[in-house]
Amino acid sequence: MEEAKGVVKHILLAKFKDDITPEKIEELANGYANLVNLIEPMKAFHWGKDVSIENMHQGFTHVFKSTFESTEGVAEYIAHPAHVEFANLFLPTLDKVIVFDYKPTIVRF
């Protein structure tokens, strides 16, 4: 196994407050996705809703995954004014949140 050079995955698990509509969630997800166009070290973004049948989500309903070129890129993203502005809109809509950054490990057989 080998750790991917530089690349960092930034995972955000979210449970939105009960009064946040599906339309508002989609609007927020689109705003989150647009950060790729505004913050250079942010290379990719994906999101989705829990569809697991295992019922182990602990109340989290959505996942947002970003890819960065490095840990320094994540730090630049966190401090970037566009991220700060978006976070000030996004975070108040959440009931629960977990953020986890990792460097992917490549498994070769």
C-alpha positions in Angstrom: 0.0 0.0 0.0 1.1 3.5 -0.7 -0.2 6.8 0.4 -1.3 9.1 -2.5 1.2 11.8 -3.0 -0.2 15.2 -2.0 -3.9 14.4 -2.6 -6.2 15.0 0.3 -9.9 14.1 0.5 -12.1 16.4 2.6 -15.3 14.6 3.8 -18.2 16.5 5.4 -21.1 14.4 6.9 -24.2 16.4 7.6 -27.6 16.2 9.1 -29.7 19.2 8.1 -32.1 20.7 10.6 -35.7 19.4 10.2 -37.0 22.7 8.8 -34.5 22.8 5.9 -36.3 21.9 2.7 -34.9 19.6 0.0 -34.9 22.6 -2.4 -32.7 24.6 0.1 -30.4 21.6 0.5 -30.0 21.4 -3.3 -29.3 25.2 -3.4 -26.7 24.8 -0.7 -25.1 21.8 -2.4 -24.8 23.8 -5.7 -23.2 26.7 -3.7 -20.8 24.2 -2.2 -20.0 22.8 -5.6 -19.3 26.2 -7.0 -16.4 26.6 -4.6 -14.4 24.5 -7.1 -14.6 27.4 -9.5 -13.5 29.9 -6.9 -10.8 28.2 -4.9 -7.8 27.0 -6.9 -6.5 24.1 -4.8 -10.0 22.6 -4.6 -9.9 20.1 -7.6 -13.2 18.2 -7.4 -16.5 18.0 -5.5 -19.2 15.3 -5.1 -22.2 15.1 -2.8 -25.0 12.7 -2.2 -27.7 11.5 0.2 -27.5 8.4 2.4 -29.0 5.4 0.6 -27.5 2.7 2.9 -29.7 -0.2 4.1 -27.4 -0.8 7.1 -29.0 2.0 9.2 -25.6 2.9 10.7 -25.7 6.6 9.6 -26.2 7.9 13.2 -28.6 10.5 11.8 -26.3 11.9 9.1 -28.2 12.2 5.9 -25.8 13.8 3.4 -22.1 13.6 2.4 -20.0 16.2 0.7 -16.5 15.2 -0.6 -13.9 17.5 -1.9 -10.5 16.7 -3.4 -7.4 18.9 -2.8 -3.9 18.9 -4.1 -2.3 18.9 -0.6 -2.9 19.6 3.1 -1.7 23.1 2.4 -4.5 23.4 -0.2 -7.0 22.4 2.4 -5.7 25.2 4.7 -5.9 27.7 1.8 -9.5 26.6 1.2 -10.5 26.9 4.8 -9.1 30.5 5.0 -10.4 31.5 1.6 -13.1 34.3 1.8 -15.4 32.4 -0.6 -15.3 29.4 1.8 -15.8 31.5 4.9 -18.8 33.2 3.3 -20.3 29.9 2.2 -19.7 28.3 5.6 -21.5 31.1 7.3 -24.6 30.2 5.2 -24.2 26.5 5.3 -23.2 25.6 8.9 -26.3 27.2 10.5 -28.6 24.9 8.5 -27.0 21.8 10.1 -28.1 19.9 13.1 -24.9 17.7 13.2 -21.7 17.7 11.2 -18.4 15.8 11.0 -15.4 16.9 9.0 -12.7 14.4 8.2 -9.6 14.9 6.0 -7.4 12.0 4.8 -4.8 11.1 2.3 -6.1 8.1 0.3 -4.1 4.9 0.4 -3.6 3.1 -2.9 -3.9 -0.7 -2.6 -2.1 -2.7 -5.2 -2.5 -6.5 -5.6 
